[in-house]
């Protein structure tokens, strides 16, 4: 599938690949608010250095990704973009 091949190109350049990927999604157990904010800040700091951050963000908004940090944005921040674009 052509779309998948294009998608893989930007994903292979993502700064979030590797062991640090765990900070981009909540743990399977409950996390306190302070822990969540620290995890999200760590993920966003990685996104800030990423060469494909914009492509990642647009992908997550386009597919309406409901979980995790994508392109430097949380689920709520992406939802706000989707709502603004809708009108």
C-alpha positions as CSV (number, residue, x, y, z in Angstrom):
1,X,0.0,0.0,0.0
2,X,1.5,3.3,-1.0
3,X,0.1,5.3,1.9
4,X,1.7,2.8,4.3
5,X,5.1,3.1,2.6
6,X,5.0,6.9,2.8
7,X,3.9,6.7,6.5
8,X,6.8,4.4,7.3
9,X,9.3,6.8,5.8
10,X,8.5,9.6,8.3
11,X,8.0,7.2,11.2
12,X,11.5,5.7,10.7
13,X,13.0,9.2,11.3
14,X,11.0,9.8,14.4
15,X,12.9,10.8,17.6
16,X,10.5,8.8,19.7
17,X,11.7,5.4,18.4
18,X,13.4,3.2,20.8
19,X,13.3,2.7,24.6
20,X,12.0,6.2,25.4
21,X,8.8,5.5,23.5
22,X,7.1,4.5,26.7
23,X,6.8,8.1,27.8
24,X,4.4,8.8,24.9
25,X,1.6,6.7,26.3
26,X,0.1,6.3,29.8
27,X,1.1,3.2,31.8
28,X,-1.2,0.3,32.1
29,X,-1.7,1.1,35.8
30,X,-3.0,4.4,37.2
31,X,-0.8,7.4,37.2
32,X,-1.0,10.4,39.4
33,X,-1.6,13.8,37.9
34,X,2.0,14.9,38.7
35,X,3.4,11.8,37.1
36,X,1.3,12.3,34.0
37,X,2.4,15.9,33.6
38,X,6.1,14.9,34.0
39,X,5.7,12.0,31.5
40,X,3.9,14.3,29.0
41,X,6.6,17.0,29.4
42,X,9.3,14.4,28.7
43,X,7.5,13.2,25.6
44,X,7.0,16.8,24.3
45,X,10.7,17.5,24.9
46,X,11.6,14.6,22.6
47,X,9.1,15.9,20.1
48,X,10.7,19.3,20.1
49,X,13.9,17.7,18.8
50,X,12.2,15.5,16.2
51,X,12.8,16.2,12.5
52,X,9.3,14.7,11.6
53,X,7.2,16.3,14.3
54,X,4.9,18.2,11.9
55,X,4.3,15.0,9.8
56,X,3.6,13.1,13.0
57,X,1.2,15.7,14.3
58,X,-0.7,15.9,11.0
59,X,-1.0,12.1,10.8
60,X,-2.4,11.9,14.4
61,X,-4.9,14.7,13.7
62,X,-5.9,13.2,10.4
63,X,-6.6,9.7,11.8
64,X,-8.0,11.1,15.0
65,X,-5.5,9.2,17.2
66,X,-7.2,8.9,20.6
67,X,-4.2,8.0,22.7
68,X,-0.7,9.3,23.6
69,X,1.5,12.2,22.6
70,X,1.9,12.6,18.8
71,X,3.6,15.5,17.2
72,X,4.1,17.2,20.5
73,X,0.4,17.2,21.3
74,X,-1.8,15.4,23.9
75,X,-5.1,13.8,23.0
76,X,-6.9,16.9,24.3
77,X,-4.7,19.3,22.3
78,X,-5.3,17.2,19.1
79,X,-9.0,17.2,19.7
80,X,-9.0,21.0,20.0
81,X,-7.3,21.2,16.6
82,X,-9.9,18.9,15.0
83,X,-12.7,21.0,16.5
84,X,-11.2,24.2,15.2
85,X,-10.7,22.8,11.8
86,X,-14.3,21.6,11.7
87,X,-15.5,25.1,12.1
